[in-house]
Amino acid sequence: MWRLSPGQTLTRYGWEGEYLLYNDLSGDTHLLGELAVELLLELQHGPRNAPALAIALDLSADPEQRDALDDLLDELFNLSLIEDATC
């Protein structure tokens, strides 16, 4: 299960499928793609596991996209934008 790190407001500015996103916790600004921002916005509704996120983001039919989703979740975790909700 994944959730937004508490305190994230997802302040962002986007253009042409890319977004600058401010990390409220670290003070860092990140350049993210559209899928990453859609995932973060989906997590605003509450914790979700990877299969539920894949369905919400319409990625569940393609195994390669599901693998890419796992990589994206790891990347967002390493940026401290999301956290493991089971801990």
DSSP file (Angstrom, degrees, kcal/mol; ACC not computed):
  #  RESIDUE AA STRUCTURE BP1 BP2  ACC     N-H-->O    O-->H-N    N-H-->O    O-->H-N    TCO  KAPPA ALPHA  PHI   PSI    X-CA   Y-CA   Z-CA
    1    1 A M              0   0    0      0, 0.0    84,-2.3     0, 0.0    85,-0.6   0.000 360.0 360.0 360.0 139.2    0.0    0.0    0.0
    2    2 A W  E     +AB  48  84A   0     46,-3.0    46,-2.2    82,-0.3     2,-0.3  -0.909 360.0 172.0-122.6 149.4    1.2    3.5   -0.9
    3    3 A R  E     - B   0  83A   0     80,-2.0    80,-2.7    -2,-0.3     2,-0.1  -0.970  40.9 -88.0-147.1 162.2    0.1    6.9    0.3
    4    4 A L  E     - B   0  82A   0     39,-0.5    78,-0.3    -2,-0.3    77,-0.1  -0.442  52.6-101.9 -64.8 144.6    1.3   10.5   -0.1
    5    5 A S    >   -     0   0    0     76,-2.1     3,-1.8     1,-0.1    -1,-0.1  -0.553  51.2 -96.9 -64.9 131.4    3.8   11.5    2.5
    6    6 A P  T 3  S+     0   0    0      0, 0.0    -1,-0.1     0, 0.0     3,-0.1  -0.241 110.4  32.8 -54.9 134.1    1.9   13.5    5.1
    7    7 A G  T 3  S+     0   0    0      1,-0.3     2,-0.4    -3,-0.1    -2,-0.1   0.291  80.9 133.4 102.4  -8.5    2.3   17.2    4.4
    8    8 A Q    <   +     0   0    0     -3,-1.8    -1,-0.3     1,-0.2    15,-0.1  -0.626  26.6 176.3 -77.1 126.7    2.5   17.0    0.6
    9    9 A T        -     0   0    0     -2,-0.4    -1,-0.2    13,-0.2     3,-0.1   0.493  38.7-129.8-104.6  -7.2    0.2   19.6   -1.0
   10   10 A L        -     0   0    0     12,-0.3     2,-0.4     1,-0.2    13,-0.1   0.891  31.0-173.4  59.7  43.9    1.3   18.7   -4.6
   11   11 A T        +     0   0    0     11,-0.5    11,-2.7    10,-0.0     2,-0.3  -0.572  20.5 163.3 -66.3 122.3    2.0   22.3   -5.6
   12   12 A R  E     -C   21   0B   0     -2,-0.4     2,-0.4     9,-0.2     9,-0.2  -0.970  37.5-157.2-147.8 156.4    2.8   21.9   -9.3
   13   13 A Y  E     -C   20   0B   0      7,-2.0     7,-3.0    -2,-0.3     2,-0.3  -0.997  25.4-170.0-133.7 129.6    3.1   23.8  -12.6
   14   14 A G  E     +C   19   0B   0     -2,-0.4     2,-0.3     5,-0.2     5,-0.2  -0.890  17.7 166.0-128.9 154.6    2.7   21.9  -15.8
   15   15 A W  E >  S-C   18   0B   0      3,-2.6     3,-2.0    -2,-0.3    -2,-0.0  -0.914  70.8  -4.7-160.3 137.4    3.2   22.3  -19.5
   16   16 A E  T 3  S-     0   0    0     -2,-0.3     3,-0.1     1,-0.3    18,-0.1   0.828 129.1 -49.2  48.2  43.7    3.3   19.9  -22.4
   17   17 A G  T 3  S+     0   0    0      1,-0.2    17,-1.1    16,-0.1     2,-0.4   0.522 118.1 101.5  80.5   5.7    3.1   16.8  -20.2
   18   18 A E  E <   -CD  15  33B   0     -3,-2.0    -3,-2.6    15,-0.2     2,-0.4  -0.934  50.7-164.0-122.6 149.5    5.8   17.8  -17.8
   19   19 A Y  E     -CD  14  32B   0     13,-2.9    13,-3.0    -2,-0.4     2,-0.6  -0.986  19.8-143.4-135.2 138.8    5.4   19.2  -14.3
   20   20 A L  E     -CD  13  31B   0     -7,-3.0    -7,-2.0    -2,-0.4     2,-0.5  -0.906  29.8-169.4 -92.1 126.6    7.5   21.0  -11.8
   21   21 A L  E     -CD  12  30B   0      9,-2.8     9,-2.8    -2,-0.6     2,-0.5  -0.978  14.7-140.5-125.0 128.9    6.4   19.7   -8.4
   22   22 A Y  E     - D   0  29B   0    -11,-2.7     2,-0.8    -2,-0.5   -11,-0.5  -0.753  11.2-141.3 -89.3 128.0    7.4   21.2   -5.1
   23   23 A N     >  -     0   0    0      5,-3.4     4,-2.6    -2,-0.5     5,-0.3  -0.806   9.4-161.7 -89.6 108.1    8.2   18.8   -2.2
   24   24 A D  T  4 S+     0   0    0     -2,-0.8    -1,-0.2     1,-0.2   -16,-0.1   0.746  86.2  48.9 -62.5 -24.8    6.7   20.4    0.9
   25   25 A L  T  4 S+     0   0    0     55,-0.2    -1,-0.2     1,-0.1    55,-0.1   0.881 123.5  24.6 -86.2 -40.4    8.8   18.2    3.2
   26   26 A S  T  4 S-     0   0    0      2,-0.2    -2,-0.2    53,-0.1    -1,-0.1   0.679  94.4-126.4 -98.9 -19.5   12.3   18.6    1.6
   27   27 A G     <  +     0   0    0     -4,-2.6    -3,-0.1     1,-0.3     2,-0.1   0.472  65.5 135.3  83.8   1.7   12.0   21.9   -0.1
   28   28 A D        -     0   0    0     -5,-0.3    -5,-3.4    51,-0.1     2,-0.4  -0.456  49.0-141.5 -81.3 155.4   13.1   20.3   -3.3
   29   29 A T  E     -D   22   0B   0     -7,-0.2     2,-0.3    -2,-0.1    -7,-0.2  -0.973  19.4-162.9-116.2 135.0   11.5   20.8   -6.7
   30   30 A H  E     -D   21   0B   0     -9,-2.8    -9,-2.8    -2,-0.4     2,-0.7  -0.901  19.1-135.3-121.3 145.3   11.2   17.9   -9.1
   31   31 A L  E     +D   20   0B   0     -2,-0.3     2,-0.3   -11,-0.2   -11,-0.2  -0.903  38.1 175.9 -96.8 116.0   10.6   17.6  -12.8
   32   32 A L  E     -D   19   0B   0    -13,-3.0   -13,-2.9    -2,-0.7     2,-0.1  -0.867  26.7-119.6-124.0 153.7    8.0   14.8  -13.3
   33   33 A G  E  >  -D   18   0B   0     -2,-0.3     4,-1.8   -15,-0.2   -15,-0.2  -0.322  37.8 -98.5 -82.2 171.9    6.1   13.4  -16.2
   34   34 A E  H  > S+     0   0    0    -17,-1.1     4,-2.6     1,-0.2     5,-0.2   0.872 120.9  54.5 -61.5 -40.1    2.3   13.3  -16.5
   35   35 A L  H  > S+     0   0    0      1,-0.2     4,-2.4     2,-0.2    -1,-0.2   0.904 106.4  52.0 -63.0 -41.0    1.9    9.7  -15.3
   36   36 A A  H  > S+     0   0    0      1,-0.2     4,-2.2     2,-0.2    -1,-0.2   0.914 111.9  46.0 -61.4 -42.9    3.8   10.5  -12.1
   37   37 A V  H  X S+     0   0    0     -4,-1.8     4,-2.6     2,-0.2    -2,-0.2   0.905 111.0  52.2 -68.8 -40.5    1.6   13.5  -11.3
   38   38 A E  H  X S+     0   0    0     -4,-2.6     4,-2.1     1,-0.2    -2,-0.2   0.905 109.8  50.5 -59.9 -40.4   -1.6   11.5  -12.1
   39   39 A L  H  X S+     0   0    0     -4,-2.4     4,-1.9     2,-0.2    -2,-0.2   0.933 110.8  48.0 -62.7 -46.3   -0.4    8.8   -9.7
   40   40 A L  H  X S+     0   0    0     -4,-2.2     4,-0.7     1,-0.2    -2,-0.2   0.902 111.3  50.3 -62.3 -41.2    0.2   11.4   -6.9
   41   41 A L  H >< S+     0   0    0     -4,-2.6     3,-0.7     1,-0.2     4,-0.4   0.872 107.8  54.0 -65.4 -35.6   -3.2   12.9   -7.5
   42   42 A E  H >< S+     0   0    0     -4,-2.1     3,-1.4     1,-0.2    -1,-0.2   0.885 104.4  55.3 -63.9 -37.8   -4.8    9.5   -7.3
   43   43 A L  H >< S+     0   0    0     -4,-1.9     3,-1.4     1,-0.3   -39,-0.5   0.651  89.3  75.7 -72.1 -14.0   -3.1    9.0   -3.9
   44   44 A Q  T << S+     0   0    0     -4,-0.7    -1,-0.3    -3,-0.7    -2,-0.2   0.774  89.2  60.3 -63.7 -23.7   -4.7   12.2   -2.7
   45   45 A H  T <  S-     0   0    0     -3,-1.4    -1,-0.3    -4,-0.4    -2,-0.2   0.557 125.7 -78.0 -81.0  -7.9   -7.9   10.1   -2.4
   46   46 A G    <   -     0   0    0     -3,-1.4    -1,-0.3    -4,-0.1   -44,-0.1  -0.615  69.1 -33.4 132.0 169.0   -6.2    7.7    0.0
   47   47 A P        +     0   0    0      0, 0.0     2,-0.3     0, 0.0   -44,-0.2  -0.220  57.8 178.4 -59.0 143.5   -3.8    4.8    0.2
   48   48 A R  B     -A    2   0A   0    -46,-2.2   -46,-3.0     4,-0.0     2,-0.2  -0.989  24.2-126.7-144.2 150.0   -3.8    2.4   -2.7
   49   49 A N     >  -     0   0    0     -2,-0.3     4,-2.2   -48,-0.3     5,-0.2  -0.495  38.8 -99.1 -89.6 170.2   -1.8   -0.7   -3.6
   50   50 A A  H  > S+     0   0    0      1,-0.2     4,-2.7     2,-0.2     5,-0.2   0.894 121.3  52.0 -59.7 -44.3    0.0   -1.0   -7.0
   51   51 A P  H  > S+     0   0    0      0, 0.0     4,-1.9     0, 0.0    -1,-0.2   0.908 111.1  48.1 -61.1 -39.0   -2.8   -3.1   -8.6
   52   52 A A  H  > S+     0   0    0      2,-0.2     4,-2.4     1,-0.2    -2,-0.2   0.888 112.2  49.4 -66.7 -38.1   -5.4   -0.6   -7.7
   53   53 A L  H  X S+     0   0    0     -4,-2.2     4,-2.4     2,-0.2    -1,-0.2   0.899 108.0  54.2 -65.8 -40.3   -3.2    2.2   -9.0
   54   54 A A  H  <>S+     0   0    0     -4,-2.7     5,-3.8     1,-0.2     6,-0.8   0.901 111.1  45.6 -60.3 -41.2   -2.7    0.3  -12.2
   55   55 A I  H ><5S+     0   0    0     -4,-1.9     3,-1.4     3,-0.2    -2,-0.2   0.939 112.9  49.3 -66.6 -47.1   -6.5    0.1  -12.7
   56   56 A A  H 3<5S+     0   0    0     -4,-2.4    -2,-0.2     1,-0.3    -1,-0.2   0.839 115.9  43.4 -62.2 -33.1   -7.1    3.7  -11.8
   57   57 A L  T 3<5S-     0   0    0     -4,-2.4    -1,-0.3    -5,-0.2    -2,-0.2   0.330 113.9-117.6 -95.5   6.8   -4.4    4.8  -14.2
   58   58 A D  T < 5S+     0   0    0     -3,-1.4    -3,-0.2    -4,-0.2    -4,-0.1   0.886  82.3 117.5  59.4  43.6   -5.5    2.4  -16.9
   59   59 A L    > < +     0   0    0     -5,-3.8     3,-0.8    -6,-0.2    -4,-0.2   0.311  37.4  99.8-115.1   4.2   -2.2    0.5  -16.9
   60   60 A S  T 3  S+     0   0    0     -6,-0.8    -5,-0.1     1,-0.2    -1,-0.1   0.683  73.2  60.0 -73.7 -18.2   -3.5   -2.9  -15.8
   61   61 A A  T 3  S+     0   0    0     -7,-0.2    -1,-0.2     1,-0.1    -2,-0.1   0.739  95.9  64.0 -82.9 -22.3   -3.7   -4.6  -19.2
   62   62 A D    <>  -     0   0    0     -3,-0.8     4,-2.0     1,-0.1     3,-0.3  -0.899  63.5-156.7-111.8 117.2    0.0   -4.3  -20.1
   63   63 A P  H  > S+     0   0    0      0, 0.0     4,-2.1     0, 0.0     5,-0.2   0.848  96.7  55.6 -58.8 -34.7    2.7   -6.2  -18.0
   64   64 A E  H  > S+     0   0    0      1,-0.2     4,-2.2     2,-0.2     5,-0.1   0.894 107.5  48.9 -65.6 -38.3    5.4   -3.7  -19.2
   65   65 A Q  H  > S+     0   0    0     -3,-0.3     4,-2.1     2,-0.2    -1,-0.2   0.870 108.8  53.0 -68.6 -35.5    3.3   -0.8  -18.0
   66   66 A R  H  X S+     0   0    0     -4,-2.0     4,-2.0     2,-0.2    -2,-0.2   0.903 109.4  49.1 -65.5 -39.3    2.8   -2.5  -14.6
   67   67 A D  H  X S+     0   0    0     -4,-2.1     4,-2.1     1,-0.2    -2,-0.2   0.907 110.2  51.0 -63.5 -41.2    6.6   -2.9  -14.3
   68   68 A A  H  X S+     0   0    0     -4,-2.2     4,-2.4     1,-0.2    -2,-0.2   0.867 107.1  54.7 -63.6 -35.6    7.0    0.7  -15.2
   69   69 A L  H  X S+     0   0    0     -4,-2.1     4,-2.7     2,-0.2    -1,-0.2   0.917 106.3  50.7 -63.4 -43.3    4.5    1.6  -12.5
   70   70 A D  H  X S+     0   0    0     -4,-2.0     4,-2.1     1,-0.2    -2,-0.2   0.911 111.3  48.6 -60.3 -41.7    6.5   -0.3   -9.9
   71   71 A D  H  X S+     0   0    0     -4,-2.1     4,-2.3     2,-0.2    -2,-0.2   0.903 111.2  50.2 -63.7 -41.2    9.6    1.6  -11.0
   72   72 A L  H  X S+     0   0    0     -4,-2.4     4,-2.8     2,-0.2     5,-0.2   0.900 108.4  52.1 -65.1 -41.2    7.8    4.9  -10.8
   73   73 A L  H  X S+     0   0    0     -4,-2.7     4,-2.1     1,-0.2    -1,-0.2   0.917 110.2  49.0 -60.4 -43.0    6.5    4.0   -7.3
   74   74 A D  H  X S+     0   0    0     -4,-2.1     4,-2.5     2,-0.2    -2,-0.2   0.910 111.4  49.9 -61.3 -42.3   10.1    3.3   -6.2
   75   75 A E  H  X S+     0   0    0     -4,-2.3     4,-1.3     2,-0.2    -2,-0.2   0.927 111.6  46.7 -64.0 -45.5   11.2    6.6   -7.7
   76   76 A L  H  <>S+     0   0    0     -4,-2.8     5,-2.4     1,-0.2     6,-1.0   0.847 111.8  52.4 -66.9 -32.7    8.5    8.6   -6.0
   77   77 A F  H ><5S+     0   0    0     -4,-2.1     3,-1.7    -5,-0.2    -2,-0.2   0.925 107.7  51.0 -64.3 -45.4    9.4    6.8   -2.7
   78   78 A N  H 3<5S+     0   0    0     -4,-2.5    -2,-0.2     1,-0.3    -1,-0.2   0.752 107.7  53.5 -66.0 -23.7   13.0    7.7   -3.1
   79   79 A L  T 3<5S-     0   0    0     -4,-1.3    -1,-0.3    -5,-0.2    -2,-0.2   0.408 114.1-121.0 -87.0   1.4   12.0   11.4   -3.6
   80   80 A S  T < 5S+     0   0    0     -3,-1.7    -3,-0.2     2,-0.2   -55,-0.2   0.768  81.8 118.9  62.9  29.0   10.0   11.2   -0.3
   81   81 A L  S   <S+     0   0    0     -5,-2.4   -76,-2.1     1,-0.1     2,-0.3   0.738  78.3  22.6 -90.7 -27.0    6.8   12.1   -2.1
   82   82 A I  E     -B    4   0A   0     -6,-1.0     2,-0.3   -78,-0.3   -78,-0.2  -0.877  69.3-160.8-131.9 166.1    5.1    8.8   -1.1
   83   83 A E  E     -B    3   0A   0    -80,-2.7   -80,-2.0    -2,-0.3     2,-0.6  -0.957  34.8 -89.4-144.0 163.3    5.6    6.3    1.6
   84   84 A D  E >   -B    2   0A   0     -2,-0.3     3,-1.0   -82,-0.2   -82,-0.3  -0.632  31.6-159.0 -74.0 118.5    4.7    2.7    2.4
   85   85 A A  T 3  S+     0   0    0    -84,-2.3   -83,-0.2    -2,-0.6    -1,-0.2   0.548  83.6  68.2 -79.4  -6.5    1.3    2.8    4.1
   86   86 A T  T 3         0   0    0    -85,-0.6    -1,-0.2     1,-0.2   -84,-0.1   0.584 360.0 360.0 -88.7  -9.2    1.8   -0.6    5.7
   87   87 A C    <         0   0    0     -3,-1.0    -1,-0.2     0, 0.0    -2,-0.1   0.470 360.0 360.0 -86.6 360.0    4.6    0.6    8.0
